Amino acid sequence: MPQGNPQLTQKDLTLIGDQLTQEALANKKLECYAQAFTDPALQGLAQTLAQHHKQQYDRLFSYLNGQH
């Protein structure tokens, strides 16, 4: 992957911003589900998925800040 961010258009920034919002929402929902589930298997699955969405959010955020 080349270093530095290519020039992003306003549309690109809007789409990435929307994706950041969706990743944050998915993370928050899955964290709530993990607390609400009583089945340990479902709790573990929800926690794993929440972490995945947190990582995706962090990657997008870092990309926007040129820290990839």
Secondary structure, DSSP 4 states (H G I P E B T S, - for coil): --SSPPPPPHHHHHHHHHHHHHHHHHHHHHHHHHHH--SHHHHHHHHHHHHHHHHHHHHHHHHHTT--
